[in-house]
Amino acid sequence: MGAPSGGASSAGAPSTCAPSAGAPSGGASSAGAAPRLPPQGGAGRRAEKGSARGGGGGLRARPAVTELRLSAFAGHRSAVHALGPVTLFTGPSGSGKSTTLRAYEALARLSAGDTLDEVFPDAADCVPERARPDAQGRRGFRIGCTVDGPEGPVHLDLAVQAEPRLRIVGERLTGRGRTLLATALRDPGRPTVQAEWHTAGTTPVTRAPFPDDLLGTALLPLRVAGKTPGQLEVLAAAEQVVVGLRSAFACDPRPERMRAPVPPGEGRLRRDCGNLAEVLHRTHTDCPRRHHRLAAVAAAGCVGPVTGLGVRQLPEGTVRAVLERGGRPATPLARLGDGELRYLALALTLLTGPGVLEMDRIAEVPEAMQSLTLLADGLDRGLDERQVGELLGLAADIAADGHIRVAGTVGERAAAQARRTPGVTVVDLSG
């Protein structure tokens, strides 16, 4: 299949495709009028050579996002960022740190089946500011990523039309030098795109309409039979991308929501960590080893002696978390400073897994094949130098075994500490 055609119907997170005229071409010179897929090459080929193998020399067992591409997204143009086990973005205010993580989370949500309008409620803000509409008034943006795993590097590129109507106008999934899935907007009057995916059977390519508000890659397991080697290749690549992207948890601890007692429940940590006491109640019982390690981490980042983390059941049926002080009275978490609470919540997130986090779990994939990615915008917000150092060391230590990865944003002071921490990569967006 050729390049996605038509103004805003050219293109650029999990899916599969078509050979013929090669990858969709073109790098939209106006950042948004007709978002088109960038040519496959450059950064993609560099990723193909450099990231297919993990640190141990063998293919990665767990799919992981190893590159994020912001071809035309908000203030970013032609940006390509390699992602390691722990990657922190830094730069002055307005340099695009938060929007970088937003693009990652958007791809993760799309791969989990969220619709385009759920993921981009303010899509117009994602269009590059200087983008000029084409003759039909169309503007958009382009993002993509590379997911490394057993299938080698698999590249996903997505082009979204934001105006006049929000829709996906092109998607491309490529791996091992082959276009596995490609979609393009053929008829602007219909809410669909034309999808083509690699078959390699009696019919080399299969074509079908896909909805224009859902990620095609995530739909492939429902549409591809898996009867030919080509179909199996497409399915394996799509599933690798979906698993790698969906295994993400965006954590934004809000201390003002963490101080009040909460009712006991399922014990899955929310994004704002407002139910921290509930989760500690669960880990105290179900995960004593991790709970003990969290207590040790708390001692390193909280004021005064800390001998443990406890949970008190209150008469009204709620639970309250406390810092145990040995022979001294316990300190309710409500009395801790904002920095201490954020520190505890982030440490808890690093020390637990998907089963303790309120996130979209992939039940059909063994946990040994998944690697959780923690997304933390403002990782150092409210923390002092000692707490930042402890968190960085903890993140690098835990990420070393491949189960957990971290992508976050920090200020310059924390970035200086991160540059001195082995296992942590700092990306400076100031340039």
N, C-alpha and C positions, 0 to 999 in steps of 0.2 A: 504494500500500500504506500502511496506517496505521502507527501506532507499534508497535514490537515489543511484544508482549503478554506477560503472565504475569510474576509476581514478578521473579525474577532474570533474566527473559528480555527485559528492555528493553535499550536499547543504547547504544552510542555509538561502518588503514593500507593499502594500495592496493585499490580496488574500484569498484562501479557500481550502478544502481537503479530505483526505482518511484515513480510520481507519486501518484495518488489523494489520500488524505487529507493529503498533505503530509509534511513531515519528521517523524520520530518526536519526540514531545514529552516534556516533563517534565524537570526537573532534580532528580534524586534527592535528596530532602531528608535522607535518612539516609545519606549517603555510601557506601553499599555494599550495603544489603539487597537492593535491586533496581536495579542500575545501569542508568540510562536515558540515552539521548542527550539532550544539551542542545538547546534550541530553536535552529534555524538563524537566526542574526541576530547582533546585537551584534558580538562580535569577528570573526565570520565575514564579516559585511557590511563591516566596516571593512577587513579584509584584502582583500576583493573590490575596494574602491575604491582602496586605497593601494598594494597590492603587485603588481598585475598587470603593471606595467611596471618594467623595470630602470632603472639610473641613466642610461642613454643615451636613455631615452624610448621605446625599442622593446620589444616583447615579449621576455621572456627566451628565449634560444636553448637554454639548458641548464636542465632541471628542477632546482629547489632548494627545500629546506624553508625556508619563510619565517615560519612560526608554529608553536609547540608549545603544545598545550593539555593541562593536567593538571586535568581537571574534578573528579576525586576519585581521588587516587593518593598512597598513603603519607601524608606530612604536608601535601600540597598539596590545596587546595580552590579551585575556580573560578579557577585560575591560567592566564593567557594571556600567552605571551612571544613577542614579535616577534624574529626571528632575522635578523641582518645578515650580511655577508660574514665578519666576525670578531665573535663574541659571547661574552663572558665573564661567568659567573655568580659572584657573590661574596656574602658574608654570614657570620655567625658559625657555629660548629660546630652542627649540628642544624637549620640553616635550610633544608636540602633541596637543596643544590647538586649533590651526587652523584646523588640520585634523579632530578633533572631530566634529567641526561645519560642515566641508566639508561632513562628512558621513551623518549628519542630512539632509543637503541640497540635497545630492544625492538621498536619499530615498524620499524626497519631490518631486523632479523632476521626478523620476521614477513613482511615484504615479499619477503624472499629465500627464503621457503618453509619456514623452521623451524617446528616445531610449538609449540603453546602451552606444553607442559610443558618443552620444551627452553629456551624463552625465560624462563619464570617458574618455576624449580624451587622457589622459596619464595614462591609467589603470595600466601599469607596475609599476608606482610609488606607487600604492596603495598596492602592494604585500609586505608583511613583508620582510625586507631585508635579513633575514637569511633563507627564504623559499627555499627549494631545489626542483627542478622539479622532477616529477616522471619519470617512464621509457618512457612515451610518450612526455616528455618535457612540461608537464602541471603545471602551477602555478596559484594561485588565491588568493582571499580574501573573508572574510565573515563579514557581518554587519547585524544588526537587530534592532528592536524597539518594544516597547509596547505602544499601544494606548488605553487609558481608555475612557469610555463613557457609554452610555445607555446599551450596551451589556456586560459591565464589561471589564476587561483587555483582549485585543486581541493582540497576539504576532505574529510578522512578522519576519522571518529570511530568509536571502538571501545569496547564495553562488555564486560567480562570478569567472569564469575562465578568467584570463587576458592573458595568453600565452598558446599555440601558437596563439589562436584566441579568441577575446573577446566574451564572451557569458555567459548567465545565465545558470548555470548547476543544480541549485536546489533552490526551494523556498518552504517555509512552513508557513501556516497561522493556528494558533491554538487559541481556546477560550473555556472557561469553561471545560477544561480538554479534549477537543476533537480536533483532527486534522481535519480541515475544508478543506484545500487545500494543496496538496503536488505535486511538480513537480520534475522530474529527467531526466537527459540526458541518453537516451537509445541507440541512434545511433549517434555517433560522426560525421558521414558523412552527417547528415541532420541538417538544421537550425531550429530545433524544440526540445522541451522537451515534455515528456509525463506528462500530468496533470491529477490528480484525485481529485475530490471533493465530499464532503459528499452530499448524496441525501436523504437517509432514506425513500425511497419509495419502490416500488416493486423491484427496483434496488438500493442496498445500496450505490453504488459508481458509478459516471459517469467518463468516461475517454475520453480524446481528446487531440490532439497535440496543443501546444501553441508555438508561436514564441520564440526563445531563446534570443531575444534582447529587449523584453518588459516585464514589471512586470505583472505577471499573475493575481495578486490580482486586479489590475486596470482593467483587461479584464473581470473579472467575471460578472459584471452587464450586459455585452453584450452576455454572453454565458450561463447564468443560468436562467431558465424560472421562477423560484419562484413558482412552483406548489405544492411542498411538504413542510412540516414543516422543513425538513432538508435543502432544497434549500433556504428557507426563512432565516434560521439561517446563512447559508453561505453568502447570500447577505447582511444581516444586519452587519455581522462582517467585510466583505470586504469594505462596504461603510463607516463604522466607521473609518477604517484605512485610506482610501483614503481621507476622509474629514479632519481627524486629521493631516495628513502629508501635504496635499496640501495647507493648510491654513498657509503658511510660506512665509515670505518676508525677503530676505537677503539684508541688508542695509550697504553700504560701502561709506559714504559721501566723495567726493573728492573736497576739497575746491577750487582747481584750476579751476574746471569746474562750480563752483557756483557763480562766480563773474560777469560774462558777462550778459547783458540783453538778454532775450529770447523772442521768439514770443509766444503770448498767444495760448493755445491749449486746449486739453482735461483736463489738470490739474491733471494728475496722476503721482505721484512722482516716478522717475526712481531710480534704484539701487544706482547710483552714486550721486543722488540728484542734478545733474547738472541743472535741471529745477525747482529749488526751488522757484524762483520768479514767475514762471507760476502757481505753486501750491498755493502759497500764494495769488495770484490774484484770484484763485478760492475759497479758504477758506474764504477770506475776504468777498465774496459775498454770498456763499452758506452755510458756517458754522460759522456764527458770534460768537457763544458762544465758540466754540473751538478756533477760531482765537483770541478771547479776552484772553483766557487762555494761548495760546501760547505767546502772548505779555507779560503776567505776568511772564511766565517762562523765556522769553528773558531778562527781566529786572533783573532777579536773576543771569543770567550767562554772561551778556555782560557788558563791561566797560561803565561807565557813566550812566546818567539817561535815562530810556527808558519808554516812555508813550504809545507806540503802534508800530505795524508793518504795514507799508503802502506799496502800490504799485504805481509806477508812470508809466504812459503810455508815451512812447517817440515818437517823430515825425515820426520815421521810422517804427512805428507799433509794436515795441517790448515793453516789460515791464521790469521794474527794481524794485527790492524790497529795502526798506529802513527801518531803525530804526527811529521812530519818537521820538524827544527829547523834547517835550513840546514846550516852547517858543524858543528853539534853532533850528538851521538848522538841517534837517534830515540827517542821515548818510547812504549813499548807502552801501548795503551789500558788495560791492566790496572793501570797505575800512576796513572791519572787519578782524581780525586775523583768522588763520586756525582753532584754537581751538573754537572760537566763532561760526564759520560757521558749524563746525561739531556738536557742541552742539545744535544749532538751528535745524539742519536737523534731528538729532536723536530725539529731543523733538517733532518735527512735526510728525515724524513717530509714536511715542507713542500716540499722541493725535488724530490721525486720524484712519480710518479703511480701510478695503480692497478696498472700493470704491474710495479712494484717492491715492491708491498705485498701481504702475504698476506691478500687480501680476495676477496669474491665479485665477480668481474668480469662485466660484462654484455657478452658478446662480440658479441651481435647488434645492439648500439647503438654507433654510431661514438663514439670518445672525445671528439670535438669537441662531442658533444651531452650529455656527462656532466660533472658538476662534483663532484670528490671533497670530502667533508666529513670533516675530521679531528676526532674526539671525544677530548678530552684532559682527563681528570679530574685535578685537581691539576697544572695546567700549570706552575705556578711552584714545585712541590715540590723543595726542595734547591737551588734556583737563587739566585744573588746578584742584586743590583739591576742590575748591568751585563748579566748574561745574560738576565734578564727583558726588559730594554729592547731588546736585540738581537733576541730572539725575537718580541716584539710588532711591531717594525718590519718584520721579515722576513715575518711572517704578513700584516700589512696590505698590504705591497707585493705579495706574491704573490696575495692574494685580490682585489686590485684588477682583475685581468683576467678574473675569473669562473671560472677553472679549479678553484680550491681555496677552500673555505670552512672556517671553524674555529668549533667550539663547545666551550668549555672552562670549567673552574672555577679560581678563583684566590683567594688570601687578600687581605686588605684592603690590604697594602702594594703588592702587584702590581696590584691594582685601581686604586690611585691613579696608578700609572704608566700603566695602560691608558687612564684617562680623559684623559691628556695626549697620547695617541697617535692621530693622525688615522686614521680608518677603522676604529677599534675601538669596539664598543658594550659597555658594562658594565651588567649587570642586577643590582641589589642586592636580595637576598632577605631582608634583615634585617627589613623591614616585614611 
